[in-house]
């Protein structure tokens, strides 16, 4: 799966290149905890666990080289994704792949809402709470780059297979 950060205003500079292109990074998902399941601690490996609530876009058919206008027709649906990161591994390895790809570090759901349930682009509130305390509160209309741009841009370089999660 691919992950694209972008709904947090304070992250604008960190997640865009000097030329104002989105920064994409891969996240291997071997195991995704179900809603309410614990996330592995990896106490011997991780000393700085971070998390971010994100909108996940699920591709509904194989696509390659599509225009932004074609993007709505390739989306199966949406879900919520909790993107966990071992920040100490990211810093140590100077890349994000290992720190984001530990088994159990991508919980999703508990359901998928089909694309026809929302107008495009969806304008949704996404928040996260830890032990009842609000930690994130944002909206998808604050994305730095729109879903149509992101999917079109990635599809120019690679085939996005049905079931791909962005």
C-alpha positions as CSV (number, residue, x, y, z in Angstrom):
1,X,0.0,0.0,0.0
2,X,1.0,3.6,-0.4
3,X,0.6,6.4,2.2
4,X,0.3,10.0,1.4
5,X,0.5,12.5,4.2
6,X,-1.3,15.8,3.8
7,X,-4.2,16.8,6.0
8,X,-2.2,18.6,8.7
9,X,-1.5,22.2,7.9
10,X,1.6,22.3,10.1
11,X,3.1,19.5,7.9
12,X,3.0,21.5,4.7
13,X,6.7,22.1,4.5
14,X,7.8,18.7,5.8
15,X,5.8,16.8,3.3
16,X,6.4,18.8,0.1
17,X,9.5,19.1,-1.9
18,X,11.2,22.4,-2.8
19,X,9.4,22.2,-6.1
20,X,6.0,21.7,-4.5
21,X,5.5,18.1,-5.4
22,X,4.0,15.6,-3.0
23,X,6.3,13.3,-1.1
24,X,5.1,9.7,-1.4
25,X,6.3,6.8,0.8
26,X,5.5,3.2,0.8
27,X,4.2,1.4,3.9
28,X,4.3,-2.4,3.9
29,X,1.2,-3.9,5.5
30,X,1.7,-7.5,6.4
31,X,-0.7,-7.5,9.4
32,X,-3.5,-5.0,10.1
33,X,-5.1,-5.2,13.6
34,X,-8.9,-5.2,13.7
35,X,-10.8,-2.5,15.3
36,X,-10.1,-2.6,19.1
37,X,-7.2,-5.0,18.8
38,X,-3.9,-4.0,20.5
39,X,-1.0,-2.6,18.5
40,X,2.3,-4.5,19.1
41,X,4.6,-2.6,21.4
42,X,8.0,-3.9,20.2
43,X,9.4,-2.7,23.5
44,X,12.9,-4.0,22.6
45,X,12.9,-2.1,19.3
46,X,10.7,1.0,19.5
47,X,11.1,3.8,22.0
48,X,9.1,6.5,20.3
49,X,5.8,5.4,18.9
50,X,3.7,7.9,17.0
51,X,0.3,7.7,15.3
52,X,-1.7,9.6,12.8
53,X,-5.4,9.2,11.9
54,X,-5.7,9.3,8.1
55,X,-8.2,9.0,5.3
56,X,-7.6,5.8,3.3
57,X,-8.7,5.7,-0.3
58,X,-9.2,2.2,-1.7
59,X,-8.7,1.7,-5.4
60,X,-11.5,-0.3,-7.1
61,X,-10.0,-1.3,-10.4
62,X,-6.5,-1.6,-11.9
63,X,-5.5,1.8,-13.3
64,X,-2.5,3.2,-15.1
65,X,-1.9,6.7,-16.4
66,X,-5.3,8.2,-15.5
67,X,-6.2,11.8,-15.6
68,X,-7.4,13.7,-12.4
69,X,-10.9,13.7,-14.0
70,X,-10.9,9.9,-14.2
71,X,-10.0,9.4,-10.5
72,X,-13.5,9.3,-9.0
73,X,-14.4,6.4,-11.2
74,X,-11.5,4.3,-10.0
75,X,-12.2,4.6,-6.2
76,X,-14.0,1.8,-4.5
77,X,-14.4,3.4,-1.2
78,X,-12.9,5.0,1.9
79,X,-11.9,4.0,5.4
80,X,-10.0,5.4,8.3
81,X,-6.4,4.3,8.9
82,X,-4.3,4.7,11.9
83,X,-0.7,5.1,10.7
84,X,1.7,4.1,13.4
85,X,5.4,5.0,13.2
86,X,8.4,4.0,15.1
87,X,10.1,7.4,15.0
88,X,13.4,6.2,16.4
89,X,13.7,3.7,13.5
90,X,12.9,6.4,11.0
91,X,15.5,8.7,12.4
92,X,18.1,5.9,12.7
93,X,17.6,4.7,9.1
94,X,17.0,8.2,7.6
95,X,14.0,6.8,5.7
96,X,10.5,6.0,6.7
97,X,9.9,2.5,5.4
98,X,11.1,0.3,8.3
99,X,9.6,2.6,11.0
100,X,6.2,2.5,9.3
101,X,6.1,-1.1,8.3
102,X,6.3,-3.1,11.5
103,X,3.7,-5.9,11.6
104,X,0.6,-4.5,13.2
105,X,1.4,-0.8,12.5
106,X,-1.5,-0.1,10.2
107,X,-4.9,-0.5,11.7
108,X,-7.9,0.3,9.5
109,X,-11.6,0.4,9.7
110,X,-13.8,-1.0,11.1
111,X,-15.6,-0.6,7.8
112,X,-15.3,0.6,4.2
113,X,-17.7,3.2,3.0
114,X,-18.3,2.9,-0.8
115,X,-17.4,5.9,-2.9
116,X,-21.0,6.6,-3.9
117,X,-21.8,7.5,-0.3
118,X,-19.9,10.8,-0.5
119,X,-19.5,13.6,-3.0
120,X,-16.1,13.8,-4.6
121,X,-13.8,14.9,-3.2
122,X,-15.1,13.9,0.2
123,X,-15.1,16.6,2.8
124,X,-14.9,14.7,6.1
125,X,-13.7,15.3,9.6
126,X,-11.0,13.0,10.8
127,X,-10.0,13.0,14.5
128,X,-8.2,10.7,16.9
129,X,-8.5,10.3,20.6
130,X,-6.2,8.5,23.1
131,X,-7.9,7.5,26.3
132,X,-10.6,10.0,25.5
133,X,-8.2,12.9,24.9
134,X,-8.5,14.6,21.5
135,X,-5.1,14.4,19.8
136,X,-5.9,15.2,16.2
137,X,-8.8,17.0,14.6
138,X,-8.8,18.0,11.0
139,X,-10.7,17.8,7.7
140,X,-10.0,16.2,4.4
141,X,-10.7,19.5,2.5
142,X,-7.4,20.6,4.1
143,X,-5.3,18.1,2.1
144,X,-2.2,19.7,0.6
145,X,-2.7,17.8,-2.7
146,X,-6.2,16.6,-3.6
147,X,-7.1,12.9,-4.0
148,X,-7.6,13.4,-7.8
149,X,-4.0,14.8,-8.1
150,X,-2.4,12.2,-5.9
151,X,-3.9,9.2,-7.6
152,X,-3.4,10.6,-11.1
153,X,0.2,11.5,-10.3
154,X,1.1,8.1,-8.9
155,X,-0.7,6.2,-11.7
156,X,1.5,8.0,-14.3
157,X,4.5,6.1,-12.9
158,X,3.0,2.7,-11.8
159,X,-0.1,0.6,-12.1
160,X,-2.4,0.9,-9.1
161,X,-4.0,-2.5,-8.6
162,X,-7.5,-3.1,-7.4
163,X,-7.4,-3.1,-3.6
164,X,-4.5,-0.7,-3.4
165,X,-4.8,1.6,-0.3
166,X,-3.6,5.1,-0.6
